[in-house]
Amino acid sequence: MPVEPKQTALVPVLAVLIVVCMSPICAIAATASDEAAKKKADEACAVCHGPEGGKPATPETPRLGGQEYGYLVQALNDYRKGARDNPLMSAIAKPLTDQEVHQLAGYFSRQQGLTTKR
């Protein structure tokens, strides 16, 4: 009587192969997204928030670098909808697409934020 090989043993192997093969594709997509976000940040955000969102032009301007992704998405969407009142930010945020909001939030959240010495 022939013994059938167990197919369940192949599932973990296939999962690992898929992850390993997809990693470069995901890295390329993330890099392209970061480049688009950096370009948009340099065009629209750097004048007030500084390069990489880390050196604001005035003490009243917040640092964006290192902020939480979800917070940045919420803030940009609030400016887009008018829930936050700042004429300059509303004018900049209103034309952003959902994709650009998420790209910018991702970009700034991955930048170095403030650090405190202990």
Biopython code that builds the backbone (N, CA, C, O; Angstrom):
import numpy as np
from Bio.PDB.StructureBuilder import StructureBuilder

atoms = [
    (1, "MET", "N", (0.836, -1.175, 0.000)),
    (1, "MET", "CA", (0.000, 0.000, 0.000)),
    (1, "MET", "C", (0.891, 1.252, 0.000)),
    (1, "MET", "O", (1.677, 1.437, 0.929)),
    (2, "PRO", "N", (0.783, 2.129, -1.040)),
    (2, "PRO", "CA", (1.642, 3.307, -1.122)),
    (2, "PRO", "C", (1.274, 4.352, -0.076)),
    (2, "PRO", "O", (0.108, 4.534, 0.274)),
    (3, "VAL", "N", (2.284, 5.013, 0.397)),
    (3, "VAL", "CA", (2.086, 6.051, 1.406)),
    (3, "VAL", "C", (2.115, 7.409, 0.703)),
    (3, "VAL", "O", (3.081, 7.740, 0.015)),
    (4, "GLU", "N", (1.046, 8.194, 0.882)),
    (4, "GLU", "CA", (0.943, 9.535, 0.296)),
    (4, "GLU", "C", (1.755, 10.516, 1.151)),
    (4, "GLU", "O", (1.647, 10.481, 2.377)),
    (5, "PRO", "N", (2.562, 11.387, 0.541)),
    (5, "PRO", "CA", (3.265, 12.388, 1.344)),
    (5, "PRO", "C", (2.271, 13.410, 1.901)),
    (5, "PRO", "O", (1.273, 13.748, 1.264)),
    (6, "LYS", "N", (2.563, 13.870, 3.060)),
    (6, "LYS", "CA", (1.681, 14.855, 3.697)),
    (6, "LYS", "C", (1.905, 16.214, 3.036)),
    (6, "LYS", "O", (3.030, 16.710, 2.985)),
    (7, "GLN", "N", (0.824, 16.810, 2.532)),
    (7, "GLN", "CA", (0.920, 18.105, 1.877)),
    (7, "GLN", "C", (1.002, 19.245, 2.890)),
    (7, "GLN", "O", (1.461, 20.338, 2.558)),
    (8, "THR", "N", (0.564, 18.998, 4.108)),
    (8, "THR", "CA", (0.601, 20.066, 5.107)),
    (8, "THR", "C", (2.026, 20.482, 5.437)),
    (8, "THR", "O", (2.244, 21.599, 5.904)),
    (9, "ALA", "N", (2.997, 19.613, 5.206)),
    (9, "ALA", "CA", (4.388, 19.958, 5.476)),
    (9, "ALA", "C", (4.908, 20.994, 4.473)),
    (9, "ALA", "O", (5.865, 21.712, 4.765)),
    (10, "LEU", "N", (4.290, 21.073, 3.312)),
    (10, "LEU", "CA", (4.718, 22.023, 2.294)),
    (10, "LEU", "C", (4.229, 23.450, 2.562)),
    (10, "LEU", "O", (4.830, 24.409, 2.078)),
    (11, "VAL", "N", (3.170, 23.592, 3.309)),
    (11, "VAL", "CA", (2.589, 24.917, 3.539)),
    (11, "VAL", "C", (3.586, 25.884, 4.180)),
    (11, "VAL", "O", (3.747, 26.994, 3.673)),
    (12, "PRO", "N", (4.263, 25.513, 5.272)),
    (12, "PRO", "CA", (5.238, 26.454, 5.847)),
    (12, "PRO", "C", (6.386, 26.776, 4.893)),
    (12, "PRO", "O", (6.864, 27.910, 4.856)),
    (13, "VAL", "N", (6.825, 25.789, 4.128)),
    (13, "VAL", "CA", (7.919, 26.004, 3.184)),
    (13, "VAL", "C", (7.482, 26.997, 2.104)),
    (13, "VAL", "O", (8.227, 27.916, 1.764)),
    (14, "LEU", "N", (6.288, 26.814, 1.572)),
    (14, "LEU", "CA", (5.776, 27.730, 0.564)),
    (14, "LEU", "C", (5.590, 29.132, 1.126)),
    (14, "LEU", "O", (5.882, 30.115, 0.445)),
    (15, "ALA", "N", (5.114, 29.232, 2.346)),
    (15, "ALA", "CA", (4.925, 30.547, 2.973)),
    (15, "ALA", "C", (6.257, 31.277, 3.093)),
    (15, "ALA", "O", (6.341, 32.472, 2.812)),
    (16, "VAL", "N", (7.294, 30.563, 3.509)),
    (16, "VAL", "CA", (8.620, 31.171, 3.638)),
    (16, "VAL", "C", (9.135, 31.613, 2.264)),
    (16, "VAL", "O", (9.686, 32.706, 2.133)),
    (17, "LEU", "N", (8.963, 30.784, 1.256)),
    (17, "LEU", "CA", (9.406, 31.141, -0.088)),
    (17, "LEU", "C", (8.687, 32.384, -0.606)),
    (17, "LEU", "O", (9.310, 33.253, -1.217)),
    (18, "ILE", "N", (7.410, 32.470, -0.370)),
    (18, "ILE", "CA", (6.641, 33.637, -0.813)),
    (18, "ILE", "C", (7.142, 34.898, -0.119)),
    (18, "ILE", "O", (7.338, 35.927, -0.765)),
    (19, "VAL", "N", (7.347, 34.821, 1.174)),
    (19, "VAL", "CA", (7.831, 35.990, 1.925)),
    (19, "VAL", "C", (9.209, 36.411, 1.432)),
    (19, "VAL", "O", (9.455, 37.598, 1.222)),
    (20, "VAL", "N", (10.109, 35.450, 1.247)),
    (20, "VAL", "CA", (11.467, 35.761, 0.801)),
    (20, "VAL", "C", (11.452, 36.367, -0.600)),
    (20, "VAL", "O", (12.181, 37.321, -0.871)),
    (21, "CYS", "N", (10.632, 35.822, -1.482)),
    (21, "CYS", "CA", (10.576, 36.328, -2.854)),
    (21, "CYS", "C", (9.884, 37.681, -2.942)),
    (21, "CYS", "O", (10.235, 38.485, -3.806)),
    (22, "MET", "N", (8.928, 37.953, -2.092)),
    (22, "MET", "CA", (8.186, 39.205, -2.137)),
    (22, "MET", "C", (8.925, 40.345, -1.448)),
    (22, "MET", "O", (8.635, 41.510, -1.723)),
    (23, "SER", "N", (9.861, 40.049, -0.573)),
    (23, "SER", "CA", (10.560, 41.097, 0.175)),
    (23, "SER", "C", (11.184, 42.155, -0.721)),
    (23, "SER", "O", (11.003, 43.345, -0.460)),
    (24, "PRO", "N", (11.916, 41.773, -1.773)),
    (24, "PRO", "CA", (12.489, 42.814, -2.633)),
    (24, "PRO", "C", (11.417, 43.656, -3.316)),
    (24, "PRO", "O", (11.607, 44.858, -3.497)),
    (25, "ILE", "N", (10.307, 43.055, -3.695)),
    (25, "ILE", "CA", (9.225, 43.794, -4.340)),
    (25, "ILE", "C", (8.646, 44.813, -3.375)),
    (25, "ILE", "O", (8.409, 45.961, -3.750)),
    (26, "CYS", "N", (8.418, 44.403, -2.141)),
    (26, "CYS", "CA", (7.892, 45.327, -1.131)),
    (26, "CYS", "C", (8.889, 46.442, -0.851)),
    (26, "CYS", "O", (8.495, 47.595, -0.677)),
    (27, "ALA", "N", (10.171, 46.110, -0.806)),
    (27, "ALA", "CA", (11.193, 47.124, -0.546)),
    (27, "ALA", "C", (11.237, 48.146, -1.674)),
    (27, "ALA", "O", (11.399, 49.340, -1.422)),
    (28, "ILE", "N", (11.095, 47.689, -2.916)),
    (28, "ILE", "CA", (11.085, 48.604, -4.062)),
    (28, "ILE", "C", (9.859, 49.508, -3.993)),
    (28, "ILE", "O", (9.966, 50.710, -4.234)),
    (29, "ALA", "N", (8.692, 48.944, -3.666)),
    (29, "ALA", "CA", (7.471, 49.746, -3.563)),
    (29, "ALA", "C", (7.587, 50.766, -2.433)),
    (29, "ALA", "O", (7.170, 51.913, -2.591)),
    (30, "ALA", "N", (8.149, 50.359, -1.300)),
    (30, "ALA", "CA", (8.311, 51.280, -0.171)),
    (30, "ALA", "C", (9.280, 52.398, -0.524)),
    (30, "ALA", "O", (9.062, 53.552, -0.155)),
    (31, "THR", "N", (10.353, 52.059, -1.238)),
    (31, "THR", "CA", (11.323, 53.074, -1.637)),
    (31, "THR", "C", (10.689, 54.076, -2.583)),
    (31, "THR", "O", (10.911, 55.279, -2.446)),
    (32, "ALA", "N", (9.900, 53.600, -3.543)),
    (32, "ALA", "CA", (9.229, 54.500, -4.482)),
    (32, "ALA", "C", (8.245, 55.398, -3.743)),
    (32, "ALA", "O", (8.137, 56.587, -4.042)),
    (33, "SER", "N", (7.531, 54.832, -2.783)),
    (33, "SER", "CA", (6.579, 55.603, -1.991)),
    (33, "SER", "C", (7.303, 56.654, -1.158)),
    (33, "SER", "O", (6.843, 57.792, -1.061)),
    (34, "ASP", "N", (8.434, 56.282, -0.556)),
    (34, "ASP", "CA", (9.228, 57.229, 0.231)),
    (34, "ASP", "C", (9.768, 58.356, -0.640)),
    (34, "ASP", "O", (9.800, 59.512, -0.218)),
    (35, "GLU", "N", (10.191, 58.019, -1.849)),
    (35, "GLU", "CA", (10.708, 59.057, -2.754)),
    (35, "GLU", "C", (9.606, 60.049, -3.121)),
    (35, "GLU", "O", (9.839, 61.258, -3.149)),
    (36, "ALA", "N", (8.409, 59.538, -3.400)),
    (36, "ALA", "CA", (7.276, 60.417, -3.723)),
    (36, "ALA", "C", (6.921, 61.284, -2.520)),
    (36, "ALA", "O", (6.647, 62.475, -2.667)),
    (37, "ALA", "N", (6.926, 60.689, -1.338)),
    (37, "ALA", "CA", (6.597, 61.435, -0.115)),
    (37, "ALA", "C", (7.667, 62.471, 0.186)),
    (37, "ALA", "O", (7.346, 63.590, 0.586)),
    (38, "LYS", "N", (8.937, 62.118, 0.000)),
    (38, "LYS", "CA", (10.019, 63.068, 0.252)),
    (38, "LYS", "C", (9.914, 64.245, -0.702)),
    (38, "LYS", "O", (10.104, 65.393, -0.300)),
    (39, "LYS", "N", (9.611, 63.964, -1.966)),
    (39, "LYS", "CA", (9.468, 65.042, -2.947)),
    (39, "LYS", "C", (8.332, 65.972, -2.544)),
    (39, "LYS", "O", (8.490, 67.193, -2.564)),
    (40, "LYS", "N", (7.190, 65.402, -2.178)),
    (40, "LYS", "CA", (6.035, 66.203, -1.763)),
    (40, "LYS", "C", (6.366, 66.980, -0.494)),
    (40, "LYS", "O", (6.004, 68.151, -0.374)),
    (41, "ALA", "N", (7.047, 66.344, 0.449)),
    (41, "ALA", "CA", (7.423, 67.012, 1.703)),
    (41, "ALA", "C", (8.369, 68.181, 1.431)),
    (41, "ALA", "O", (8.238, 69.250, 2.027)),
    (42, "ASP", "N", (9.315, 67.966, 0.530)),
    (42, "ASP", "CA", (10.251, 69.037, 0.190)),
    (42, "ASP", "C", (9.526, 70.206, -0.481)),
    (42, "ASP", "O", (9.868, 71.367, -0.254)),
    (43, "GLU", "N", (8.534, 69.898, -1.301)),
    (43, "GLU", "CA", (7.794, 70.940, -2.028)),
    (43, "GLU", "C", (6.822, 71.698, -1.124)),
    (43, "GLU", "O", (6.745, 72.926, -1.177)),
    (44, "ALA", "N", (6.089, 70.968, -0.304)),
    (44, "ALA", "CA", (4.969, 71.578, 0.417)),
    (44, "ALA", "C", (5.198, 71.803, 1.905)),
    (44, "ALA", "O", (4.549, 72.665, 2.498)),
    (45, "CYS", "N", (6.094, 71.057, 2.517)),
    (45, "CYS", "CA", (6.189, 71.073, 3.979)),
    (45, "CYS", "C", (7.476, 71.687, 4.525)),
    (45, "CYS", "O", (7.476, 72.288, 5.599)),
    (46, "ALA", "N", (8.567, 71.534, 3.782)),
    (46, "ALA", "CA", (9.879, 71.896, 4.313)),
    (46, "ALA", "C", (10.033, 73.380, 4.616)),
    (46, "ALA", "O", (10.787, 73.742, 5.518)),
    (47, "VAL", "N", (9.340, 74.246, 3.888)),
    (47, "VAL", "CA", (9.484, 75.683, 4.117)),
    (47, "VAL", "C", (9.152, 76.031, 5.566)),
    (47, "VAL", "O", (9.858, 76.823, 6.190)),
    (48, "CYS", "N", (8.096, 75.451, 6.098)),
    (48, "CYS", "CA", (7.681, 75.747, 7.479)),
    (48, "CYS", "C", (8.204, 74.729, 8.495)),
    (48, "CYS", "O", (8.641, 75.103, 9.583)),
    (49, "HIS", "N", (8.158, 73.437, 8.135)),
    (49, "HIS", "CA", (8.496, 72.375, 9.089)),
    (49, "HIS", "C", (9.957, 71.952, 9.027)),
    (49, "HIS", "O", (10.411, 71.175, 9.867)),
    (50, "GLY", "N", (10.698, 72.453, 8.043)),
    (50, "GLY", "CA", (12.106, 72.139, 7.913)),
    (50, "GLY", "C", (12.358, 70.841, 7.184)),
    (50, "GLY", "O", (11.432, 70.069, 6.935)),
    (51, "PRO", "N", (13.633, 70.594, 6.836)),
    (51, "PRO", "CA", (13.964, 69.346, 6.155)),
    (51, "PRO", "C", (13.609, 68.144, 7.033)),
    (51, "PRO", "O", (13.898, 68.117, 8.229)),
    (52, "GLU", "N", (12.977, 67.159, 6.408)),
    (52, "GLU", "CA", (12.551, 65.932, 7.096)),
    (52, "GLU", "C", (11.636, 66.218, 8.274)),
    (52, "GLU", "O", (11.462, 65.372, 9.151)),
    (53, "GLY", "N", (11.049, 67.415, 8.296)),
    (53, "GLY", "CA", (10.111, 67.770, 9.361)),
    (53, "GLY", "C", (10.756, 67.984, 10.704)),
    (53, "GLY", "O", (10.080, 67.936, 11.732)),
    (54, "GLY", "N", (12.072, 68.222, 10.718)),
    (54, "GLY", "CA", (12.789, 68.279, 11.981)),
    (54, "GLY", "C", (13.280, 69.640, 12.430)),
    (54, "GLY", "O", (13.800, 69.765, 13.539)),
    (55, "LYS", "N", (13.131, 70.664, 11.603)),
    (55, "LYS", "CA", (13.631, 71.992, 11.991)),
    (55, "LYS", "C", (12.612, 73.058, 11.600)),
    (55, "LYS", "O", (12.769, 73.723, 10.576)),
    (56, "PRO", "N", (11.569, 73.222, 12.411)),
    (56, "PRO", "CA", (10.538, 74.204, 12.081)),
    (56, "PRO", "C", (11.095, 75.626, 11.988)),
    (56, "PRO", "O", (12.058, 75.982, 12.667)),
    (57, "ALA", "N", (10.464, 76.421, 11.134)),
    (57, "ALA", "CA", (10.896, 77.799, 10.912)),
    (57, "ALA", "C", (10.592, 78.704, 12.100)),
    (57, "ALA", "O", (11.309, 79.675, 12.340)),
    (58, "THR", "N", (9.529, 78.391, 12.848)),
    (58, "THR", "CA", (9.161, 79.204, 14.012)),
    (58, "THR", "C", (8.897, 78.285, 15.196)),
    (58, "THR", "O", (8.644, 77.095, 15.007)),
    (59, "PRO", "N", (8.950, 78.816, 16.409)),
    (59, "PRO", "CA", (8.658, 77.981, 17.586)),
    (59, "PRO", "C", (7.213, 77.460, 17.603)),
    (59, "PRO", "O", (6.934, 76.433, 18.223)),
    (60, "GLU", "N", (6.303, 78.156, 16.933)),
    (60, "GLU", "CA", (4.894, 77.732, 16.911)),
    (60, "GLU", "C", (4.634, 76.603, 15.918)),
    (60, "GLU", "O", (3.605, 75.931, 15.997)),
    (61, "THR", "N", (5.553, 76.394, 14.990)),
    (61, "THR", "CA", (5.381, 75.360, 13.968)),
    (61, "THR", "C", (5.825, 74.015, 14.535)),
    (61, "THR", "O", (6.943, 73.896, 15.035)),
    (62, "PRO", "N", (4.970, 73.010, 14.462)),
    (62, "PRO", "CA", (5.336, 71.710, 15.054)),
    (62, "PRO", "C", (6.369, 70.947, 14.235)),
    (62, "PRO", "O", (6.479, 71.106, 13.019)),
    (63, "ARG", "N", (7.114, 70.121, 14.940)),
    (63, "ARG", "CA", (8.018, 69.174, 14.292)),
    (63, "ARG", "C", (7.164, 68.015, 13.783)),
    (63, "ARG", "O", (6.305, 67.506, 14.502)),
    (64, "LEU", "N", (7.402, 67.611, 12.563)),
    (64, "LEU", "CA", (6.686, 66.463, 12.018)),
    (64, "LEU", "C", (7.521, 65.190, 12.096)),
    (64, "LEU", "O", (6.973, 64.093, 12.206)),
    (65, "GLY", "N", (8.824, 65.329, 12.041)),
    (65, "GLY", "CA", (9.708, 64.170, 12.098)),
    (65, "GLY", "C", (9.533, 63.400, 13.395)),
    (65, "GLY", "O", (9.596, 63.967, 14.486)),
    (66, "GLY", "N", (9.310, 62.090, 13.259)),
    (66, "GLY", "CA", (9.172, 61.230, 14.430)),
    (66, "GLY", "C", (7.781, 61.197, 15.039)),
    (66, "GLY", "O", (7.553, 60.482, 16.015)),
    (67, "GLN", "N", (6.842, 61.963, 14.476)),
    (67, "GLN", "CA", (5.461, 61.917, 14.999)),
    (67, "GLN", "C", (4.833, 60.566, 14.649)),
    (67, "GLN", "O", (5.285, 59.873, 13.738)),
    (68, "GLU", "N", (3.798, 60.212, 15.381)),
    (68, "GLU", "CA", (3.084, 58.959, 15.136)),
    (68, "GLU", "C", (2.349, 59.023, 13.800)),
    (68, "GLU", "O", (1.738, 60.036, 13.461)),
    (69, "TYR", "N", (2.419, 57.931, 13.053)),
    (69, "TYR", "CA", (1.773, 57.829, 11.744)),
    (69, "TYR", "C", (0.282, 58.166, 11.821)),
    (69, "TYR", "O", (-0.207, 58.991, 11.050)),
    (70, "GLY", "N", (-0.432, 57.538, 12.740)),
    (70, "GLY", "CA", (-1.875, 57.747, 12.864)),
    (70, "GLY", "C", (-2.234, 59.186, 13.199)),
    (70, "GLY", "O", (-3.225, 59.719, 12.701)),
    (71, "TYR", "N", (-1.428, 59.805, 14.037)),
    (71, "TYR", "CA", (-1.648, 61.202, 14.398)),
    (71, "TYR", "C", (-1.513, 62.100, 13.166)),
    (71, "TYR", "O", (-2.333, 62.990, 12.946)),
    (72, "LEU", "N", (-0.470, 61.858, 12.367)),
    (72, "LEU", "CA", (-0.245, 62.669, 11.175)),
    (72, "LEU", "C", (-1.362, 62.496, 10.153)),
    (72, "LEU", "O", (-1.800, 63.470, 9.540)),
    (73, "VAL", "N", (-1.826, 61.262, 9.966)),
    (73, "VAL", "CA", (-2.949, 61.021, 9.050)),
    (73, "VAL", "C", (-4.177, 61.783, 9.534)),
    (73, "VAL", "O", (-4.844, 62.462, 8.753)),
    (74, "GLN", "N", (-4.469, 61.667, 10.822)),
    (74, "GLN", "CA", (-5.643, 62.343, 11.395)),
    (74, "GLN", "C", (-5.527, 63.862, 11.251)),
    (74, "GLN", "O", (-6.489, 64.524, 10.861)),
    (75, "ALA", "N", (-4.356, 64.412, 11.563)),
    (75, "ALA", "CA", (-4.157, 65.861, 11.486)),
    (75, "ALA", "C", (-4.327, 66.354, 10.053)),
    (75, "ALA", "O", (-5.025, 67.341, 9.820)),
    (76, "LEU", "N", (-3.699, 65.681, 9.092)),
    (76, "LEU", "CA", (-3.833, 66.109, 7.699)),
    (76, "LEU", "C", (-5.276, 66.008, 7.218)),
    (76, "LEU", "O", (-5.765, 66.896, 6.520)),
    (77, "ASN", "N", (-5.949, 64.936, 7.590)),
    (77, "ASN", "CA", (-7.355, 64.797, 7.198)),
    (77, "ASN", "C", (-8.234, 65.853, 7.861)),
    (77, "ASN", "O", (-9.179, 66.347, 7.246)),
    (78, "ASP", "N", (-7.933, 66.197, 9.101)),
    (78, "ASP", "CA", (-8.686, 67.258, 9.780)),
    (78, "ASP", "C", (-8.488, 68.602, 9.079)),
    (78, "ASP", "O", (-9.439, 69.372, 8.944)),
    (79, "TYR", "N", (-7.271, 68.889, 8.634)),
    (79, "TYR", "CA", (-7.037, 70.128, 7.877)),
    (79, "TYR", "C", (-7.784, 70.082, 6.546)),
    (79, "TYR", "O", (-8.340, 71.089, 6.108)),
    (80, "ARG", "N", (-7.797, 68.916, 5.905)),
    (80, "ARG", "CA", (-8.496, 68.774, 4.621)),
    (80, "ARG", "C", (-9.996, 69.033, 4.769)),
    (80, "ARG", "O", (-10.613, 69.659, 3.908)),
    (81, "LYS", "N", (-10.568, 68.551, 5.860)),
    (81, "LYS", "CA", (-12.018, 68.668, 6.085)),
    (81, "LYS", "C", (-12.419, 69.980, 6.735)),
    (81, "LYS", "O", (-13.603, 70.315, 6.775)),
    (82, "GLY", "N", (-11.445, 70.727, 7.246)),
    (82, "GLY", "CA", (-11.752, 71.965, 7.949)),
    (82, "GLY", "C", (-12.014, 71.774, 9.427)),
    (82, "GLY", "O", (-12.426, 72.718, 10.102)),
    (83, "ALA", "N", (-11.787, 70.575, 9.953)),
    (83, "ALA", "CA", (-11.985, 70.313, 11.380)),
    (83, "ALA", "C", (-10.892, 70.980, 12.210)),
    (83, "ALA", "O", (-11.101, 71.273, 13.387)),
    (84, "ARG", "N", (-9.739, 71.220, 11.612)),
    (84, "ARG", "CA", (-8.670, 71.993, 12.240)),
    (84, "ARG", "C", (-8.599, 73.316, 11.504)),
    (84, "ARG", "O", (-8.668, 73.356, 10.275)),
    (85, "ASP", "N", (-8.460, 74.395, 12.252)),
    (85, "ASP", "CA", (-8.511, 75.715, 11.659)),
    (85, "ASP", "C", (-7.124, 76.336, 11.560)),
    (85, "ASP", "O", (-6.585, 76.854, 12.537)),
    (86, "ASN", "N", (-6.563, 76.272, 10.365)),
    (86, "ASN", "CA", (-5.314, 76.956, 10.060)),
    (86, "ASN", "C", (-5.335, 77.190, 8.549)),
    (86, "ASN", "O", (-5.170, 76.252, 7.770)),
    (87, "PRO", "N", (-5.537, 78.444, 8.140)),
    (87, "PRO", "CA", (-5.690, 78.719, 6.705)),
    (87, "PRO", "C", (-4.540, 78.204, 5.840)),
    (87, "PRO", "O", (-4.775, 77.685, 4.749)),
    (88, "LEU", "N", (-3.315, 78.340, 6.311)),
    (88, "LEU", "CA", (-2.167, 77.880, 5.527)),
    (88, "LEU", "C", (-2.165, 76.361, 5.396)),
    (88, "LEU", "O", (-2.017, 75.827, 4.297)),
    (89, "MET", "N", (-2.332, 75.664, 6.530)),
    (89, "MET", "CA", (-2.325, 74.193, 6.497)),
    (89, "MET", "C", (-3.515, 73.652, 5.714)),
    (89, "MET", "O", (-3.383, 72.671, 4.982)),
    (90, "SER", "N", (-4.664, 74.278, 5.861)),
    (90, "SER", "CA", (-5.844, 73.825, 5.112)),
    (90, "SER", "C", (-5.603, 73.954, 3.616)),
    (90, "SER", "O", (-5.960, 73.059, 2.851)),
    (91, "ALA", "N", (-4.996, 75.066, 3.192)),
    (91, "ALA", "CA", (-4.723, 75.280, 1.772)),
    (91, "ALA", "C", (-3.729, 74.246, 1.233)),
    (91, "ALA", "O", (-3.823, 73.831, 0.078)),
    (92, "ILE", "N", (-2.787, 73.840, 2.068)),
    (92, "ILE", "CA", (-1.800, 72.845, 1.643)),
    (92, "ILE", "C", (-2.392, 71.441, 1.668)),
    (92, "ILE", "O", (-2.137, 70.646, 0.764)),
    (93, "ALA", "N", (-3.177, 71.129, 2.691)),
    (93, "ALA", "CA", (-3.695, 69.763, 2.869)),
    (93, "ALA", "C", (-4.893, 69.448, 1.988)),
    (93, "ALA", "O", (-5.069, 68.304, 1.568)),
    (94, "LYS", "N", (-5.702, 70.429, 1.709)),
    (94, "LYS", "CA", (-6.951, 70.185, 0.974)),
    (94, "LYS", "C", (-6.746, 69.458, -0.361)),
    (94, "LYS", "O", (-7.492, 68.522, -0.651)),
    (95, "PRO", "N", (-5.762, 69.852, -1.187)),
    (95, "PRO", "CA", (-5.601, 69.154, -2.473)),
    (95, "PRO", "C", (-4.903, 67.794, -2.382)),
    (95, "PRO", "O", (-4.816, 67.088, -3.387)),
    (96, "LEU", "N", (-4.408, 67.413, -1.208)),
    (96, "LEU", "CA", (-3.730, 66.119, -1.078)),
    (96, "LEU", "C", (-4.706, 64.971, -1.305)),
    (96, "LEU", "O", (-5.858, 65.030, -0.876)),
    (97, "THR", "N", (-4.241, 63.940, -1.974)),
    (97, "THR", "CA", (-5.039, 62.725, -2.126)),
    (97, "THR", "C", (-4.886, 61.877, -0.874)),
    (97, "THR", "O", (-3.988, 62.113, -0.066)),
    (98, "ASP", "N", (-5.759, 60.892, -0.712)),
    (98, "ASP", "CA", (-5.625, 59.969, 0.419)),
    (98, "ASP", "C", (-4.255, 59.294, 0.389)),
    (98, "ASP", "O", (-3.611, 59.132, 1.426)),
    (99, "GLN", "N", (-3.817, 58.904, -0.800)),
    (99, "GLN", "CA", (-2.521, 58.242, -0.930)),
    (99, "GLN", "C", (-1.393, 59.174, -0.489)),
    (99, "GLN", "O", (-0.481, 58.745, 0.217)),
    (100, "GLU", "N", (-1.446, 60.440, -0.895)),
    (100, "GLU", "CA", (-0.402, 61.387, -0.497)),
    (100, "GLU", "C", (-0.406, 61.614, 1.011)),
    (100, "GLU", "O", (0.658, 61.736, 1.619)),
    (101, "VAL", "N", (-1.582, 61.672, 1.616)),
    (101, "VAL", "CA", (-1.666, 61.823, 3.079)),
    (101, "VAL", "C", (-0.958, 60.660, 3.753)),
    (101, "VAL", "O", (-0.164, 60.867, 4.671)),
    (102, "HIS", "N", (-1.233, 59.445, 3.311)),
    (102, "HIS", "CA", (-0.624, 58.263, 3.924)),
    (102, "HIS", "C", (0.885, 58.208, 3.648)),
    (102, "HIS", "O", (1.663, 57.813, 4.517)),
    (103, "GLN", "N", (1.290, 58.601, 2.443)),
    (103, "GLN", "CA", (2.717, 58.613, 2.127)),
    (103, "GLN", "C", (3.460, 59.635, 2.990)),
    (103, "GLN", "O", (4.522, 59.338, 3.538)),
    (104, "LEU", "N", (2.894, 60.842, 3.105)),
    (104, "LEU", "CA", (3.534, 61.870, 3.927)),
    (104, "LEU", "C", (3.596, 61.449, 5.391)),
    (104, "LEU", "O", (4.624, 61.620, 6.047)),
    (105, "ALA", "N", (2.501, 60.899, 5.898)),
    (105, "ALA", "CA", (2.478, 60.448, 7.296)),
    (105, "ALA", "C", (3.524, 59.360, 7.521)),
    (105, "ALA", "O", (4.229, 59.373, 8.531)),
    (106, "GLY", "N", (3.624, 58.434, 6.596)),
    (106, "GLY", "CA", (4.629, 57.377, 6.705)),
    (106, "GLY", "C", (6.037, 57.930, 6.651)),
    (106, "GLY", "O", (6.900, 57.540, 7.437)),
    (107, "TYR", "N", (6.261, 58.832, 5.730)),
    (107, "TYR", "CA", (7.593, 59.438, 5.582)),
    (107, "TYR", "C", (8.008, 60.169, 6.857)),
    (107, "TYR", "O", (9.086, 59.918, 7.396)),
    (108, "PHE", "N", (7.153, 61.072, 7.340)),
    (108, "PHE", "CA", (7.522, 61.848, 8.527)),
    (108, "PHE", "C", (7.619, 60.975, 9.772)),
    (108, "PHE", "O", (8.458, 61.231, 10.636)),
    (109, "SER", "N", (6.786, 59.958, 9.879)),
    (109, "SER", "CA", (6.838, 59.099, 11.071)),
    (109, "SER", "C", (8.131, 58.292, 11.135)),
    (109, "SER", "O", (8.536, 57.856, 12.212)),
    (110, "ARG", "N", (8.782, 58.088, 9.987)),
    (110, "ARG", "CA", (10.039, 57.341, 9.965)),
    (110, "ARG", "C", (11.275, 58.235, 10.133)),
    (110, "ARG", "O", (12.396, 57.731, 10.206)),
    (111, "GLN", "N", (11.080, 59.532, 10.193)),
    (111, "GLN", "CA", (12.205, 60.443, 10.381)),
    (111, "GLN", "C", (12.564, 60.527, 11.864)),
    (111, "GLN", "O", (11.769, 60.166, 12.732)),
    (112, "GLN", "N", (13.747, 60.999, 12.129)),
    (112, "GLN", "CA", (14.179, 61.135, 13.518)),
    (112, "GLN", "C", (13.380, 62.248, 14.183)),
    (112, "GLN", "O", (13.231, 63.339, 13.634)),
    (113, "GLY", "N", (12.879, 61.956, 15.358)),
    (113, "GLY", "CA", (12.155, 62.943, 16.143)),
    (113, "GLY", "C", (13.049, 63.523, 17.225)),
    (113, "GLY", "O", (14.269, 63.360, 17.205)),
    (114, "LEU", "N", (12.426, 64.189, 18.150)),
    (114, "LEU", "CA", (13.173, 64.741, 19.270)),
    (114, "LEU", "C", (13.667, 63.620, 20.165)),
    (114, "LEU", "O", (13.009, 62.592, 20.322)),
    (115, "THR", "N", (14.814, 63.832, 20.735)),
    (115, "THR", "CA", (15.322, 62.871, 21.722)),
    (115, "THR", "C", (15.620, 63.661, 23.009)),
    (115, "THR", "O", (16.013, 64.827, 22.966)),
    (116, "THR", "N", (15.427, 63.014, 24.105)),
    (116, "THR", "CA", (15.705, 63.663, 25.378)),
    (116, "THR", "C", (16.875, 62.980, 26.060)),
    (116, "THR", "O", (16.997, 61.755, 26.034)),
    (117, "LYS", "N", (17.720, 63.770, 26.659)),
    (117, "LYS", "CA", (18.842, 63.218, 27.423)),
    (117, "LYS", "C", (18.375, 62.933, 28.823)),
    (117, "LYS", "O", (17.640, 63.721, 29.418)),
    (118, "ARG", "N", (18.792, 61.826, 29.340)),
    (118, "ARG", "CA", (18.410, 61.459, 30.708)),
    (118, "ARG", "C", (19.597, 61.518, 31.608)),
    (118, "ARG", "O", (19.480, 61.243, 32.802)),
]
sb = StructureBuilder()
sb.init_structure("model")
sb.init_model(0)
sb.init_chain("A")
sb.init_seg("    ")
for serial, (resi, resn, name, xyz) in enumerate(atoms, 1):
    if name == "N":
        sb.init_residue(resn, " ", resi, " ")
    sb.init_atom(name, np.array(xyz, "f"), 0.0, 1.0, " ", f" {name:<3s}", serial, name[0])
structure = sb.get_structure()
